[in-house]
Amino acid sequence: MKLRPLVTLLVSVGIGASPALVNALASTDPDVASLFGTTKLTTVQQTNGSATLPSSLASVGTDVLRGATGSAGINVAAGALNAQSNQIALVGSPAADVNTLQDAHAAASLTGSTSATLGAGALSHVSGNVGANIVSGAGNVQSNALVIH
């Protein structure tokens, strides 16, 4: 699978109670950058609440994105009250700020097992940028942010 250098593939898989999975791609036009200056890439993730969950499983299959080139973001979550984010900004502005705020307040009762996995061969022979968040359980908050000038 070939991805052109400026093309981004963003994949999310979420199983469980209240998963918050975010993928974002931002691109700044040089004319806009000259007017506004700095580009900002901001992630705000908030998860709160309570959940009761027996068992859950989330998986990305065998050989997913094998041999891919370019930028890819993958989020896999099993459980309850998890938040994940992958953000990539391709900018022409003279400066870029990356801001991340993560706030997790969770009470969960997991009565069974949870599992989040990448299949065999997934992401093998990948070149470029890969942001992967794989989480199982409750109240996990993860973020990957990349700015390319």
MARDREN-580686 format. One line per 2 residues: their letters; for each residue x, y, z of N, C-alpha, C. Coordinates in nm, 4 decimals. Each point is the difference from the previous one (the first is absolute). Example, Ala and Ser with C-alpha at 12.3 -4.5 7.8 and 13.67 -1.06 7.14 Angstrom:
MARDREN-580686
AS) 1.3190:-0.5690:0.7800:-0.0890:0.1190:0.0000:0.0900:0.1200:0.0000  -0.0350:0.1050:-0.0720:0.0820:0.1190:0.0060:-0.0770:0.1090:0.0730
***
This chain:
MARDREN-580686
MK) 0.0854:-0.1169:0.0000:-0.0854:0.1169:0.0000:0.0894:0.1223:0.0000  -0.0116:0.0843:-0.0982:0.0787:0.1219:-0.0100:-0.0874:0.1200:0.0336
LR) 0.0506:0.0845:0.0854:-0.0677:0.1252:0.0317:0.0890:0.1112:-0.0497  -0.0540:0.0933:-0.0725:0.0798:0.1125:-0.0464:0.0497:0.0782:0.1216
PL) 0.1158:0.0686:-0.0121:0.0595:0.0672:0.1166:-0.0933:0.0937:0.0756  -0.0933:0.0669:-0.0685:-0.0875:0.0927:0.0699:-0.1364:-0.0583:0.0304
VT) -0.0167:-0.1268:-0.0279:-0.1263:-0.0660:0.0286:0.0131:-0.0722:0.1325  -0.0986:0.0119:0.0827:0.0044:-0.0607:0.1317:-0.1143:-0.0982:0.0145
LL) 0.0317:-0.1175:0.0534:-0.1020:-0.1002:0.0261:-0.0230:-0.0039:0.1494  -0.1234:0.0182:0.0408:-0.0346:0.0010:0.1406:-0.1068:-0.1052:0.0246
VS) 0.0286:-0.0936:0.0908:-0.0883:-0.1124:0.0266:-0.0329:-0.0028:0.1482  -0.1256:-0.0202:0.0342:-0.0390:-0.0139:0.1401:-0.0880:-0.1220:0.0177
VG) 0.0264:-0.0748:0.1076:-0.0842:-0.1120:0.0389:-0.0272:0.0169:0.1476  -0.1244:0.0032:0.0396:-0.0317:0.0162:0.1412:-0.1125:-0.0920:0.0404
IG) 0.0222:-0.0738:0.1091:-0.1027:-0.0889:0.0510:-0.0080:0.0241:0.1497  -0.1190:0.0138:0.0514:-0.0157:0.0190:0.1432:-0.0945:0.1149:0.0268
AS) 0.0048:0.0502:0.1204:-0.0906:0.1072:0.0401:0.0678:0.1347:-0.0179  -0.0638:0.0888:-0.0717:0.0450:0.1374:-0.0206:0.1432:0.0137:-0.0497
PA) 0.0390:-0.0689:-0.1074:0.1342:0.0252:-0.0514:0.0016:0.1328:-0.0754  0.1050:0.0776:0.0197:0.0152:0.1261:-0.0721:0.1256:-0.0117:-0.0850
LV) -0.0171:-0.0214:-0.1271:0.1121:-0.0169:-0.0905:-0.0011:0.1146:-0.0992  0.1107:0.0708:-0.0084:0.0056:0.1181:-0.0850:0.1176:-0.0119:-0.0956
NA) -0.0238:0.0235:-0.1258:0.1059:0.0115:-0.0992:-0.0191:0.1333:-0.0689  0.1090:0.0753:-0.0155:-0.0127:0.1303:-0.0642:0.1192:0.0265:-0.0891
LA) -0.0248:0.0662:-0.1086:0.1047:0.0437:-0.0907:-0.0216:0.1479:-0.0249  0.1032:0.0790:0.0254:-0.0109:0.1436:-0.0230:0.1047:0.0419:-0.1015
ST) -0.0358:0.0861:-0.0893:0.0932:0.0510:-0.0994:-0.0189:0.1505:-0.0100  0.1097:0.0743:0.0044:-0.0094:0.1450:-0.0031:0.0454:0.0526:-0.1353
DP) -0.0817:0.0806:-0.0631:0.0323:0.0665:-0.1251:0.1026:0.1093:0.0289  0.1046:0.0160:-0.0826:0.1013:0.1036:0.0257:-0.0582:0.1401:0.0093
DV) -0.1064:0.0313:-0.0760:-0.0616:0.1325:0.0090:-0.0630:0.0225:0.1368  -0.0637:-0.1037:0.0536:-0.0589:0.0096:0.1335:0.1107:0.0157:0.1040
AS) 0.1099:-0.0739:-0.0164:0.1110:0.0071:0.0954:0.0606:0.1401:0.0042  0.0111:0.0653:-0.1166:0.0586:0.1335:-0.0007:-0.0901:0.1005:0.0718
LF) -0.1302:-0.0254:-0.0011:-0.0917:0.0882:0.0703:-0.0039:-0.0272:0.1497  0.0029:-0.1281:0.0364:-0.0218:-0.0363:0.1393:0.1246:-0.0498:0.0724
GT) 0.1097:-0.0253:-0.0689:0.1239:-0.0393:0.0661:0.0012:-0.1448:0.0416  0.0010:-0.0248:0.1282:0.0160:-0.1336:0.0567:-0.1200:-0.0901:-0.0259
TK) 0.0291:-0.1241:-0.0319:-0.1033:-0.1016:-0.0121:-0.0109:-0.0714:0.1341  -0.1208:-0.0261:0.0439:-0.0198:-0.0698:0.1266:-0.0680:-0.1329:-0.0245
LT) 0.0549:-0.1037:0.0594:-0.0586:-0.1328:-0.0025:-0.0361:-0.0320:0.1442  -0.1282:-0.0049:0.0292:-0.0457:-0.0146:0.1378:-0.0846:-0.1255:0.0150
TV) 0.0281:-0.0743:0.1052:-0.0787:-0.1165:0.0357:-0.0542:0.0212:0.1404  -0.1298:-0.0083:0.0154:-0.0616:0.0036:0.1322:-0.0793:-0.1287:0.0136
QQ) 0.0409:-0.0826:0.0944:-0.0671:-0.1278:0.0229:-0.0504:-0.0035:0.1432  -0.1279:-0.0186:0.0137:-0.0587:-0.0112:0.1324:-0.0882:-0.1234:0.0024
TN) 0.0210:-0.0801:0.1003:-0.0863:-0.1157:0.0186:-0.0377:-0.0054:0.1472  -0.1270:-0.0167:0.0248:-0.0441:-0.0137:0.1377:-0.1280:-0.0807:0.0023
GS) -0.0286:-0.0512:0.1142:-0.1213:-0.0784:0.0155:0.0295:-0.1323:0.0659  -0.0971:-0.0870:-0.0092:0.0172:-0.1327:0.0570:-0.0582:-0.1013:-0.0973
AT) 0.0534:-0.1196:0.0064:-0.0455:-0.1046:-0.0920:0.0179:-0.1359:0.0646  -0.0873:-0.0903:-0.0355:0.0141:-0.1405:0.0372:0.0043:-0.0770:-0.1304
LP) 0.1025:-0.0816:-0.0138:0.0223:-0.0683:-0.1265:0.0447:-0.1431:0.0270  -0.0636:-0.0990:-0.0662:0.0443:-0.1372:0.0215:0.1361:-0.0249:-0.0645
SS) 0.0072:-0.0285:-0.1256:0.1248:-0.0233:-0.0720:-0.0048:0.0764:-0.1302  0.1171:0.0328:-0.0511:0.0044:0.0631:-0.1314:0.1317:-0.0308:-0.0684
LA) -0.0058:0.0010:-0.1308:0.1163:-0.0290:-0.0833:-0.0026:0.0944:-0.1176  0.1117:0.0644:-0.0297:0.0138:0.0829:-0.1200:0.1287:-0.0413:-0.0674
SV) -0.0048:-0.0133:-0.1310:0.1167:-0.0491:-0.0713:0.0106:0.0607:-0.1385  0.1227:0.0266:-0.0421:0.0296:0.0352:-0.1379:0.0571:-0.1266:-0.0611
GT) -0.0521:-0.0405:-0.1139:0.0301:-0.1299:-0.0583:0.1419:-0.0211:-0.0494  0.0228:-0.1208:-0.0435:0.1286:-0.0440:-0.0526:0.0400:0.0834:-0.1216
DV) 0.1246:0.0397:-0.0040:0.0609:0.0710:-0.1134:-0.0609:0.1365:-0.0322  -0.0734:0.0594:0.0917:-0.0558:0.1330:-0.0241:0.1151:0.0993:-0.0163
LR) -0.0053:0.0783:-0.1041:0.1008:0.1009:-0.0353:0.1390:-0.0588:-0.0273  0.0075:-0.1254:-0.0262:0.1287:-0.0625:-0.0330:0.0587:0.0706:-0.1226
GA) 0.1242:0.0483:0.0110:0.0694:0.0636:-0.1105:-0.0479:0.1398:-0.0345  -0.0822:0.0592:0.0848:-0.0504:0.1349:-0.0274:0.1121:0.1029:0.0095
TG) -0.0117:0.1067:-0.0750:0.0922:0.1121:0.0107:-0.0808:0.1274:0.0189  0.0577:0.0960:0.0684:-0.0699:0.1260:0.0267:-0.0289:0.0136:0.1477
SA) -0.1158:0.0513:0.0330:-0.0402:0.0196:0.1391:-0.1250:-0.0810:0.0287  -0.0002:-0.0671:0.1127:-0.1147:-0.0814:0.0388:-0.0259:0.0172:0.1485
GI) -0.1262:0.0050:0.0376:-0.0383:0.0061:0.1400:-0.0978:-0.1115:0.0292  0.0280:-0.0772:0.1027:-0.0852:-0.1137:0.0363:-0.0355:0.0100:0.1469
NV) -0.1280:-0.0134:0.0305:-0.0476:-0.0040:0.1381:-0.0777:-0.1287:0.0197  0.0358:-0.0752:0.1034:-0.0708:-0.1233:0.0334:-0.0311:0.0068:0.1495
AA) -0.1277:-0.0097:0.0358:-0.0376:0.0115:0.1411:-0.1031:-0.1054:0.0369  0.0238:-0.0666:0.1107:-0.0966:-0.0934:0.0576:-0.0154:0.0370:0.1469
GA) -0.1204:0.0004:0.0485:-0.0220:0.0340:0.1399:-0.1014:0.1107:0.0127  0.0241:0.0885:0.0942:-0.0973:0.1058:0.0271:0.0693:0.1322:0.0256
LN) -0.0639:0.1087:-0.0471:0.0432:0.1360:0.0299:0.1441:0.0285:-0.0428  0.0373:-0.0482:-0.1164:0.1330:0.0229:-0.0557:-0.0082:0.1096:-0.1060
AQ) 0.1050:0.0816:-0.0126:0.0053:0.1051:-0.1019:0.1349:-0.0067:-0.0699  -0.0030:0.0040:-0.1317:0.1224:-0.0065:-0.0787:-0.0047:0.1022:-0.1118
SN) 0.1183:0.0474:-0.0415:0.0063:0.0990:-0.1058:0.1296:-0.0124:-0.0787  -0.0089:0.0145:-0.1305:0.1159:0.0140:-0.0884:-0.0241:0.1255:-0.0811
QI) 0.0959:0.0925:0.0018:-0.0133:0.1219:-0.0780:0.1281:0.0246:-0.0782  -0.0167:0.0410:-0.1245:0.1133:0.0328:-0.0853:-0.0311:0.1321:-0.0681
AL) 0.0938:0.0934:0.0056:-0.0184:0.1279:-0.0680:0.1125:0.0191:-0.1002  -0.0361:0.0266:-0.1243:0.0941:0.0348:-0.1053:-0.0117:0.1506:-0.0171
VG) 0.1040:0.0744:0.0411:-0.0139:0.1455:0.0075:0.1059:0.0729:-0.0811  -0.0353:0.1171:-0.0435:0.0932:0.0875:-0.0691:0.0297:0.1239:0.0811
SP) -0.0546:0.0086:0.1196:0.0209:0.1180:0.0835:0.1391:-0.0042:0.0629  0.0495:0.1153:0.0450:0.1346:0.0056:0.0558:0.0146:-0.0702:0.1355
AA) -0.1091:-0.0211:0.0707:0.0070:-0.0646:0.1307:-0.1248:-0.0834:0.0233  0.0132:-0.0989:0.0856:-0.1150:-0.0847:0.0329:0.0042:-0.0346:0.1482
DV) -0.1155:0.0070:0.0629:-0.0138:-0.0386:0.1400:-0.0842:-0.1257:0.0082  0.0436:-0.0928:0.0846:-0.0778:-0.1206:0.0264:-0.0397:0.0042:0.1463
NT) -0.1305:-0.0020:0.0257:-0.0518:0.0036:0.1367:-0.0897:-0.1206:0.0232  0.0233:-0.0686:0.1099:-0.0824:-0.1151:0.0347:-0.0482:0.0136:0.1436
LQ) -0.1307:-0.0114:0.0194:-0.0598:-0.0014:0.1335:-0.0764:-0.1300:0.0135  0.0365:-0.0769:0.0999:-0.0670:-0.1281:0.0233:-0.0514:-0.0026:0.1429
DA) -0.1268:-0.0343:0.0134:-0.0635:-0.0003:0.1310:-0.0882:-0.1241:0.0100  0.0356:-0.0904:0.0882:-0.0778:-0.1240:0.0147:-0.0488:-0.0141:0.1434
HA) -0.1299:-0.0109:0.0143:-0.0630:-0.0270:0.1290:-0.0971:-0.1142:-0.0248  0.0428:-0.1195:0.0335:-0.0818:-0.1156:-0.0357:-0.0079:-0.0980:0.1162
AA) -0.1175:-0.0556:0.0152:-0.0216:-0.1084:0.0944:-0.0609:-0.1137:-0.0800  0.0679:-0.1120:-0.0038:-0.0485:-0.1094:-0.0838:0.0079:-0.1316:0.0748
SL) -0.0931:-0.0843:-0.0337:0.0002:-0.1354:0.0523:0.0093:-0.0940:-0.1195  0.1135:-0.0644:-0.0138:0.0223:-0.0948:-0.1084:-0.0106:-0.1393:0.0605
TG) -0.1063:-0.0699:-0.0328:-0.0239:-0.1310:0.0613:0.0641:-0.1146:-0.0780  0.0436:0.0283:-0.1203:0.0668:-0.1017:-0.0815:0.1360:0.0514:-0.0411
ST) 0.0489:-0.0501:-0.1112:0.1302:0.0450:-0.0478:-0.0193:0.0925:-0.1202  0.0969:0.0889:-0.0202:0.0002:0.0850:-0.1177:0.1312:-0.0220:-0.0728
SA) -0.0047:0.0135:-0.1313:0.1199:-0.0219:-0.0794:-0.0039:0.0872:-0.1248  0.1104:0.0663:-0.0291:0.0149:0.0786:-0.1226:0.1293:-0.0456:-0.0660
TL) -0.0076:-0.0371:-0.1272:0.1176:-0.0582:-0.0653:0.0177:0.0491:-0.1436  0.1241:-0.0101:-0.0464:0.0329:0.0145:-0.1410:0.0273:-0.1394:-0.0520
GA) -0.0552:-0.0336:-0.1146:0.0183:-0.1327:-0.0569:0.1430:-0.0245:-0.0467  0.0331:-0.1262:-0.0205:0.1322:-0.0398:-0.0462:0.0318:0.0694:-0.1318
GA) 0.1174:0.0567:-0.0107:0.0429:0.0657:-0.1225:-0.0546:0.1406:-0.0186  -0.0892:0.0440:0.0888:-0.0530:0.1361:-0.0120:0.1143:0.0995:0.0170
LS) 0.0037:0.0997:-0.0834:0.1015:0.1057:-0.0003:0.1406:-0.0487:-0.0372  0.0131:-0.1228:-0.0455:0.1340:-0.0456:-0.0386:0.0415:0.0680:-0.1309
HV) 0.1272:0.0317:-0.0092:0.0594:0.0631:-0.1183:-0.0616:0.1361:-0.0317  -0.0456:0.0712:0.1021:-0.0562:0.1338:-0.0178:0.1131:0.1013:-0.0015
SG) -0.0118:0.1017:-0.0850:0.0962:0.1098:0.0043:-0.0777:0.1305:0.0083  0.0549:0.0938:0.0745:-0.0677:0.1279:0.0198:-0.0351:0.0190:0.1453
NV) -0.1098:0.0681:0.0256:-0.0453:0.0268:0.1356:-0.1181:-0.0907:0.0340  0.0099:-0.0682:0.1129:-0.1110:-0.0818:0.0476:-0.0299:0.0402:0.1440
GA) -0.1231:0.0391:0.0258:-0.0454:0.0269:0.1356:-0.0970:-0.1102:0.0372  0.0342:-0.0795:0.1002:-0.0863:-0.1117:0.0393:-0.0322:0.0098:0.1480
NI) -0.1285:-0.0082:0.0317:-0.0474:-0.0050:0.1374:-0.0764:-0.1299:0.0162  0.0454:-0.0834:0.0915:-0.0648:-0.1285:0.0252:-0.0251:-0.0073:0.1494
VS) -0.1270:-0.0128:0.0395:-0.0310:0.0062:0.1420:-0.1109:-0.0982:0.0364  0.0130:-0.0533:0.1189:-0.1008:-0.0894:0.0545:-0.0183:0.0354:0.1463
GA) -0.1228:0.0021:0.0458:-0.0250:0.0325:0.1398:-0.0961:0.1152:0.0125  0.0234:0.0862:0.0995:-0.0934:0.1099:0.0257:0.0742:0.1292:0.0295
GN) -0.0542:0.1100:-0.0514:0.0521:0.1328:0.0324:0.1355:0.0319:-0.0595  0.0350:-0.0598:-0.1120:0.1278:0.0280:-0.0652:-0.0169:0.1147:-0.0990
VQ) 0.0966:0.0919:-0.0005:-0.0029:0.1133:-0.0922:0.1361:0.0051:-0.0698  -0.0004:-0.0059:-0.1354:0.1243:-0.0024:-0.0767:-0.0084:0.0971:-0.1155
SN) 0.1152:0.0592:-0.0354:0.0019:0.0943:-0.1111:0.1344:-0.0049:-0.0724  -0.0045:0.0095:-0.1323:0.1188:0.0154:-0.0835:-0.0222:0.1250:-0.0849
AL) 0.0988:0.0883:-0.0026:-0.0114:0.1216:-0.0806:0.1304:0.0206:-0.0756  -0.0092:0.0377:-0.1276:0.1171:0.0220:-0.0842:-0.0247:0.1213:-0.0878
VI) 0.0976:0.0902:-0.0045:-0.0059:0.1143:-0.0899:0.1152:-0.0141:-0.0986  -0.0320:0.0088:-0.1293:0.1017:-0.0081:-0.1046:0.0025:0.1343:-0.0717
H) 0.1190:0.0620:-0.0009:0.0183:0.1279:-0.0718:0.0422:-0.0298:-0.1416
***
